[in-house]
């Protein structure tokens, strides 16, 4: 089966509410959607690069350039066997994992459909057990105006069924926030995410959090700094999780060898797609290191693929893959909803991603599009 046509969409949607992290405030989310057509099948991928080079150096502009001028031409008219076989064809482009991940996701979707499998089943083929039917999820709360507002927001999400809360922190908005959250919700699973906003010299701040029984502290130090995380880890009791530092399977191996973390957040887009995400899952599972799936405000196109990944056996912690209604009043594809009884979301069971894209909604939010390959 050959890739016949690829369409690239730059979409822009208003968030239901602003999402604030140590990188800044986000109200409008732009991203790229990929439609891949082959053998009478249509598959989808999502590139989570947005307007600003905060979390990643990639933006929608750079990703559009890399996809349209390099990656899409390399994929067009390729014979598609197994999805992990396409990864080497992108090696001539150094970096740009978010752009690569969009095509990787679409090829996984395509081959799962071809084989009559859900994406979760396709990803789970090497393992002894079938994928989970439902996966545990949590919610990530951006930086609020003040602590009382944060506590109100936590209570709102608890009422919606979420049982794990992640709070974004930054210098000056950290210890008091965590202490207040623990006092207000003594039994709640709470984690903190610093998005690389601190330095090793700030270790005392994290040591003061040790008594709060936090689920984990995510990426407190520099986004490329595996070594300093290995120095911070022995100084604190709270489990240490790496996110931005892990962009390849080799980085995961290095982090484990250095003792830099207790947990790894696997964002498939950050590691160039589901092929590498599964490799990191396997590395961590063999080492006894828990993993979970991180999110980037995806539409249901990206969320469906994340849920499929989270159904694999090594993902034992709740992921940041909450209901997309948190972000968008109207999604471009089948929305997902949290089960209020146990803070889970059902994994799609239809062929491939198992979703229906709303073509009318997609066109309504598209700023520009381009089609590559035969008409």
HELIX and SHEET records of a PDB file:
HELIX    1   1 UNK A   60  UNK A   66  1                                   7    
HELIX    2   2 UNK A   67  UNK A   71  3                                   5    
HELIX    3   3 UNK A   72  UNK A   75  1                                   4    
HELIX    4   4 UNK A   83  UNK A   90  5                                   8    
HELIX    5   5 UNK A   97  UNK A  114  1                                  18    
HELIX    6   6 UNK A  119  UNK A  123  1                                   5    
HELIX    7   7 UNK A  124  UNK A  126  5                                   3    
HELIX    8   8 UNK A  147  UNK A  159  1                                  13    
HELIX    9   9 UNK A  175  UNK A  184  1                                  10    
HELIX   10  10 UNK A  200  UNK A  202  5                                   3    
HELIX   11  11 UNK A  203  UNK A  207  1                                   5    
HELIX   12  12 UNK A  210  UNK A  212  5                                   3    
HELIX   13  13 UNK A  226  UNK A  233  1                                   8    
HELIX   14  14 UNK A  249  UNK A  258  1                                  10    
HELIX   15  15 UNK A  274  UNK A  287  1                                  14    
HELIX   16  16 UNK A  300  UNK A  310  1                                  11    
HELIX   17  17 UNK A  324  UNK A  326  5                                   3    
HELIX   18  18 UNK A  359  UNK A  364  1                                   6    
SHEET    1   A 4 UNK A  41  UNK A  47  0                                        
SHEET    2   A 4 UNK A  24  UNK A  38 -1                                        
SHEET    3   A 4 UNK A   5  UNK A  21 -1                                        
SHEET    4   A 4 UNK A 366  UNK A 373 -1                                        
SHEET    1   B 2 UNK A 134  UNK A 136  0                                        
SHEET    2   B 2 UNK A 344  UNK A 346 -1                                        
SHEET    1   C 7 UNK A 139  UNK A 141  0                                        
SHEET    2   C 7 UNK A 164  UNK A 168  1                                        
SHEET    3   C 7 UNK A 189  UNK A 193  1                                        
SHEET    4   C 7 UNK A 216  UNK A 218  1                                        
SHEET    5   C 7 UNK A 240  UNK A 242  1                                        
SHEET    6   C 7 UNK A 263  UNK A 266  1                                        
SHEET    7   C 7 UNK A 290  UNK A 293  1                                        
END                                                                             
